[in-house]
Amino acid sequence: MQTRVKKWFKDKEYGYLDNGSGQDIMVKKSELIKCSYLKVNSMVEFECHIEEQALIAKKVNLLPKKSKPQNRQNNNQYGSRNHPFGVMT
């Protein structure tokens, strides 16, 4: 599954993942792979398990940030070149 980090308590070494309108999914530091904490709003991939009536995330991987979209200035629909302001062609 994939979702975003809703809360992270660095001092307590656990946090919660967003589960839409359902119960939040708890994640413990011991289940993080290749990182030691999570930032709020980061995207993660994980396995979801039910333990003692609670949802628990296991094998949690931090997903890379999406790169910013490329500048589409040169991709106009008519194929004309962009020119500095005030230059006639």
C-alpha positions as CSV (number, residue, x, y, z in Angstrom):
1,M,0.0,0.0,0.0
2,Q,1.0,3.6,-0.4
3,T,-0.1,6.7,1.6
4,R,1.3,9.8,3.3
5,V,2.6,10.3,6.8
6,K,0.0,12.0,9.0
7,K,2.0,12.3,12.3
8,W,5.4,11.4,13.5
9,F,6.6,11.6,17.1
10,K,10.4,11.5,16.9
11,D,10.9,11.3,20.7
12,K,8.5,8.4,21.0
13,E,9.7,6.7,17.8
14,Y,6.3,6.0,16.2
15,G,3.7,7.8,14.2
16,Y,0.6,7.4,12.1
17,L,-0.1,7.0,8.4
18,D,-3.2,8.5,6.7
19,N,-6.0,5.9,5.9
20,G,-8.5,8.2,4.3
21,S,-11.7,8.1,6.3
22,G,-10.7,4.9,8.2
23,Q,-8.7,4.3,11.3
24,D,-5.1,5.7,11.0
25,I,-2.3,3.1,10.6
26,M,0.3,3.0,13.3
27,V,4.0,2.8,12.3
28,K,6.9,2.1,14.6
29,K,10.5,3.1,14.0
30,S,11.6,-0.5,14.1
31,E,9.5,-1.1,10.9
32,L,11.3,1.6,8.9
33,I,13.6,0.4,6.1
34,K,16.7,2.6,5.3
35,C,15.6,5.5,7.4
36,S,15.3,6.4,11.1
37,Y,12.2,8.7,11.1
38,L,9.5,10.0,8.9
39,K,8.5,13.5,7.9
40,V,4.8,14.6,7.9
41,N,3.3,14.5,4.4
42,S,6.1,12.2,3.0
43,M,4.9,9.3,0.9
44,V,5.6,5.7,2.1
45,E,5.0,2.2,0.9
46,F,4.2,-0.5,3.4
47,E,2.4,-3.7,4.3
48,C,-0.7,-3.3,6.5
49,H,-1.4,-5.9,9.3
50,I,-4.1,-6.1,12.0
51,E,-2.8,-6.5,15.6
52,E,-5.0,-6.3,18.7
53,Q,-7.8,-4.4,16.8
54,A,-5.4,-1.8,15.4
55,L,-3.8,-1.3,11.9
56,I,0.0,-1.6,12.0
57,A,2.4,-0.8,9.1
58,K,5.2,-3.2,8.5
59,K,8.2,-3.0,6.1
60,V,7.8,0.7,5.6
61,N,9.8,2.3,2.7
62,L,10.1,6.0,2.2
63,L,9.2,6.8,-1.4
64,P,11.3,9.3,-3.4
65,K,9.8,12.8,-3.8
66,K,8.2,13.5,-7.1
67,S,10.4,15.7,-9.3
68,K,9.2,19.1,-10.2
69,P,7.6,19.2,-13.7
70,Q,9.9,20.3,-16.5
71,N,9.6,23.8,-17.8
72,R,7.1,23.5,-20.7
73,Q,7.9,26.9,-22.2
74,N,9.3,25.3,-25.3
75,N,6.5,22.8,-25.8
76,N,3.8,25.0,-27.3
77,Q,1.2,23.4,-29.6
78,Y,2.3,25.3,-32.8
79,G,6.0,24.5,-32.7
80,S,7.2,28.1,-32.8
81,R,10.4,29.1,-31.1
82,N,10.4,31.3,-28.0
83,H,12.3,34.6,-28.5
84,P,13.4,37.2,-26.0
85,F,10.9,39.9,-25.3
86,G,10.8,42.6,-28.1
87,V,12.7,40.6,-30.7
88,M,10.9,40.3,-34.1
89,T,11.4,37.3,-36.2
